[in-house]
Amino acid sequence: MAVAFMICFCICFVGSYASSIGSSLESSLQCSKFHFEETVLEKLVRLEHKIEIWEGSIPTNLDKMNDARKQTEIFLESMRDLHHQEQIRLNDSFQETVENIYLKSEKTVENIKTQSESNVNSILDSILSKIDEFSESHSKRENAMELLQSNFLQEQERFNLSFHLMTDTIKEDLNKTTRNFISEQTDGRELPQECTDMSDVIPGICTVSPDKIHKLKVRCEDGTWTVIQKRFSGETEFHRNWTDYENGFGDLDREFWLGNRQIALLTSIGAHELRITLEDWNWNNRHANYKNFKIDGASEKYRLHISGYSGNAGDGMAKYNGIPFSTYDRDHDTYSVNCAAHERLKGGWWYTDCWSPIGASLNGKYTSGASLYGGIIYRTWQSESLKKSTMMIRKA
């Protein structure tokens, strides 16, 4: 019974509680719906209020932006004014600087002009002073002219020597342009064997081919002559070794030795004659011609063959017929010492002995005047050294 009662009580309690819960839930739902609508309405009101506030602030912001734009324009205008003023200031400053420089330049030029005038006046004063000194000195020289007569004559002689040397040099220089036109004969034509084979020869440097194989630069003079030696001033050193004399040295437009190898090649083809021209320190001239002239090749030490003298200088070369060539480093003479190396001779030649009263040595140490020792020697004409010598060959 008790159990049944308890069960009945529980059922009633649960039913009552469930009914109570149902009515409470319905009431709660009605409250929630009302609250939601109220909340949404409140938010809409707030949003509308904010929109009204924002709309009210737009004109104010636009005014602020307009003010800012105007201030910016005012600022830019002020900057333009400042820039323009600064430009004007810089232009004025530049103009002022240029004017200052111009004024300083004028002052500098004026100073230089003044200083130059002062220097010129000083120089003129100095010149006038020198003229006075010269006049006084000239007066003294006139009083002592007789004592200085001998010195004057010596000076005059030296001047004459220098003048003639200068004349020779100018003559050579004036001919250089013409010589260049005949320096090469290779325009597809056969080269001449030597100067003798050329027509209308202008004195100067030409190209020849004695054996139609080897080409040589030679100097042609006096129409048909090929120059093998030339001396007139001492500017070229003739105290040379065997190789130099073999190959040749010097300047074909000035002083030179053509070369033993070249001379041997030229004289190996046909008979040749030799002409020697000489000049002393008083401008006297002589010549010596030899109908037969030849030198052998290197294997024979460039042995000389010469004969058939004619001329007015005397036969100074006959004693060297059959003699080999000598230099200071190749002694082939018949004397006890090497004549080519001797202090008073110093030059390559076909020596027999060193001092002969009838001999010749045209390549000796050059002297500045007539001398008994060394120089250009041709003793069958003069016992003293000579000023000039030229050796030329051509086909006989």
Secondary structure, 3 states (H helix, E strand, C coil): CHHHHHHHHHHHHHHHHHHHHHHHHHHHHHHHHHHHHHHHHHHHHHHHHHHHHHHHHHHHHHHHHHHHHHHHHHHHHHHHHHHHHHHHHHHHHHHHHHHHHHHHHHHHHHHHHHHHHHHHHHHHHHHHHHHHHHHHHHHHHHHCCCCCHHHHHHHHHHHHHHHHHHHHHHHHHHHHHHHHHCCCCCCCCCCCCCHHHCCCCCCEEEEECCCCCCCEEEEEECCCEEEEEEECCCCCCCCCCHHHHHHCEECCCCCEECCHHHHHHHHCCCCEEEEEEEECCCCCEEEEEEEEEEECCHHHCCCEEEEEEEECCCCCCHHHCCCCCEECCECCCCCCCCHHHCCCCCCCECCCCCCCCCCEECCCCCCCCCCCCCCEEECCCCCCCECEEEEEEEEC
